[in-house]
């Protein structure tokens, strides 16, 4: 397993001293929905990046934000991608647009940071990575939880052998607030939208792939059930050495954005707990009163979103390889497909039976 990194936000200085404004990389942001908005906040916090242009099909929204941010705007990416002074592209558009936009950006010679998914199937994922390799350009997939300080610290502890031989790994991911039905209807389902992040975390922590997967699920939110989707899922995964992992996911937790990981081994246990905006604790005759935990992914993973863009900047400036590999992106997609299939068929499935892995020896 590769050594885990600690990421430092270069807020004021570059490696060689004070960073000139002329040294910043000009970025085009594709998409101004919920993902695009928090990327704007991250770009503004990182000295080495400058928002050159925002692109969105909603011209009024793009024009308004461009005026606020003092940048250019467009309703399609063709113009910005053709500009020589554009150094990189961030893809945060609706998921069905990712594959085409990634290809166009790479063909234009631009390094690409993209939200998942890269495409709708393994062929599209492979096509994107193959094009990036031929073009010798970074293709950075935004599995942001790898860059969360608590989760990356937990992974580093596992690698260092702090808990000994791994025996059990538990991931809890419960959303807040409940996404809109409009969003869920185009999200490609809970496995590809939500649980794919948890599959990636398992790989990040263990450095290994499971050999078997079993998923059960149900729907408690009427609108989600009508979309033939799930909002309450439990996934179990077996590994070749006997380790077992579980992932429990829900689309809505009334008490806040619930994100926890627990790793149990022969020498101890590591836990990454929920965070609260403040740490004040009131103790009185009625008991202990703690503040609520973070209420959404944008506040819970604020540092992670910034850290991943700092790492993307290092890929551009220093030629560092993207931390999420082609193989890892394929595996997260395969596990999402197998999770859906396991739920439909109500039975455990071997990873080696997936057509994307059969005969490859990759498991």
Residue, then its C-alpha position, 0 to 999 in steps of 0.5 A: x500500500x502506498x504511503x498516505x499523505x498529509x495535505x497542507x493548504x498553501x493559503x499564502x505562500x508557494x514552495x519558493x516563497x510568496x506566490x505571485x498572482x501571475x503564478x496562479x493557474x487559471x481554472x474553468x469551472x463547468x457546472x454551477x449546481x451544488x458541486x460547483x458552488x462548493x468548488x468555487x469556495x475552495x478555489x477562492x481559498x487556494x492562492x495557486x488557483x484563479x477562477x477564469x470562467x464559469x460555465x452553465x446552461x443557465x445563462x442568467x445564473x452564470x452571468x450573475x455569478x461571474x459578476x460576483x466573482x469577477x470572472x468570465x462566463x459561458x453557456x457551453x465549454x467550447x469557447x473556454x476550452x479553446x483559450x490558451x490561458x486556461x490551465x485546467x478544468x473542473x467538471x462539476x456539471x450534471x453527471x450525464x455530461x461528465x464523459x463528453x466534457x472530460x474528453x473535450x477538455x483532455x483533447x484541448x490539452x487541459x488537466x481535468x479534475x472531475x466529480x464522479x462518475x467519469x461515465x456511465x459504464x466501464x468502457x467510458x471510464x477506460x476511454x477517459x483514462x486512456x485518453x489522459x494517458x496518451x495526452x500525458x495529462x492529469x485526470x483527477x477523480x474527486x473522491x473527496x473523503x480520502x482528503x478528510x483529515x480524520x479519514x486520512x489519519x485513520x488510513x495512515x494509522x491502519x497502514x502503520x499497523x496500529x491496530x494489527x491484523x484487520x478483522x472488521x471495518x465499519x463505515x456509516x454514511x447517513x445523509x442530511x438534508x434529504x436530497x430533492x427528488x429532482x436530484x435523486x431522479x438523475x443520480x443513477x441510484x444510491x449505489x452509484x451516487x452515495x455508496x460508491x464513496x464508501x467503496x472507495x474508502x474501503x480501498x483507500x483504508x485497506x489497499x485491497x479489494x473484496x472477493x464477495x459482496x452482499x447488499x440488502x435495502x429498502x425505501x422509507x421515503x415515498x418519493x424515492x420508492x416511486x423512483x425505484x431507488x433505495x434510501x436504506x442500505x446495508x452492504x457486507x463485503x468479505x476479503x480473502x483473508x477473512x476480514x469483513x467490512x460493512x457499509x450502512x447508508x441512509x438518505x436522511x438522518x434527522x440528527x445531522x450528517x452522520x459520517x463514521x468509520x471504525x476499524x477493528x484489528x488484533x491489536x486495537x481499534x481506530x475510529x473516526x467520529x462525527x464532527x460538531x461545528x462547536x465543541x461546547x459541552x453543558x453538564x448539569x443535573x439533567x445530564x450532558x448536552x452536546x451540540x448537534x453534528x455537522x448538518x451537510x456534506x458541504x460543511x463536514x467536508x469543507x477541508x477535504x474539498x480544499x485539500x483535493x484541489x491543492x493536490x490537483x494543483x500539485x499534479x499540474x505544477x509538479x507532475x505528481x500522479x493523481x492519487x485515485x488510480x484508473x484501477x481504483x475508479x473501475x473497482x468502485x464502479x464494479x462494486x456499485x454495479x454488483x451491489x445493485x445486482x446483489x440487492x435485486x437478486x437477493x444473494x451474495x456475488x463474487x467479484x470475479x464473476x463481474x464481466x469487467x474482472x472475469x479472467x483478469x486476475x484483478x481481484 
